[in-house]
């Protein structure tokens, strides 16, 4: 592990505040959008929207291909060379466009086998366009410079536009395509906003890509992608199994809305993780990270208890009386909340920043394989219910946390051994 001189933590706290501002916006806009869509689309059409939205979350992760992580590391290494960084942006953008072409083919093939998607191909394709626009965002530039403010202002402009257009043009189940079109417009605004901000703040633009360099970027980022894609299998493969095993679209809607609440809570973790990763790359103060982890324990305990106690009111607000049955699903899945925090906290901000990318990826693959095998067993045995799927969901996170904890202990023991040998 490379030891860096410890510097102040002002950038971490400043970026965390900006990121929490972003999360507040991510709560406020869905509080308008989700209740509106559940009511105007109805349970059947909302199930289509929610299912495709979950599927596109997997496509988004693949399209990123780990570039947000690998790109951030390279920005930290070359932040004083604008020409180098502009070339990096061009090469990564070209690599992402190649990936998006492959994802189009993959999406069409998968859609042919899943009824809820094959019956709504135009909506699926428009949703993929929005994914592509978001995949091209150069967020790694801002993370590498530890300047998260523009990401918050960008989200306000892009998501606000999307919500406004949705409220104006989506009036019933027949307007599902307008939901995707509004997303495309909002994502386009965010893309232009991001490149303009990067040029204005850091002098980093986008240079013409070199094809061979784009392939090298794909190769360098592959190990990051394996970890990120394996992680997305938790929700992605679960989504596929639900689409195959659960014939009642009300159950699909219950799962989708429950997953929305889980994602909302886990979004509270993102400001810490997103700010800590580049901060640890620049700083390397792991004692600081340990103090943050200890501070989080009582907060997570109280938050999980509140999540369970407020399940009915939350579902009443988000979906109305038709969705009150999903409160039980919320309670079943609640153990995932504290477990997943420490799983991601130990991940890229700690093991990733220490340089143990391959080991980190292995832990993610272990959990991903456990997820796939468990769900296939449930499906093949006819035991795939909302309750059993919830149990598998948080058991998978527990497997990941256990694997990463063991790796961290081995790393710490190895570092102690090296230090003792050097001392003697």
MOWOVEN-V931155 format. One line per field, one symbol per residue. psi: psi as a letter, one per 30 degrees, with the letter a starting at -180 (. if undefined). A space follows every 50 residues. Layout:
psi: ???
This chain:
psi: kkklkkllgeeeeeeeeeeeeeeeefeeeffeeeeeeeeffleeeeeeee eeeeefeeeeeeeeggfeeeeeeeeefgfgjeeeeeeeeeeeeeeeeeee eeeeeeeeeeeffjefeffheeeeeeeeeeeeeeffkhffeeeefhjfef eeeeeeeeeeeeeeeeeefjfaffgeefeeeeeeeeeeeeeeeeeeeeee efgjbjlklkeeeeeeeeeefeeeeeeeeeeffeeeeeeeeeeeejfjfe eeeeeeeeeeeeeeeffffeeeeeeeeeeeeeegjfeeeeeeeeefeeee eeeeeeeeegeeeeeeeefaefgfffeeeeeefeffeeeeefeeefcefd eeffgheeeeeeeeeeeeeeeeeeeeeeeefggjleeeeeeeefeeeeee eeeeeeeeeeeeeeeeeeeeeee.
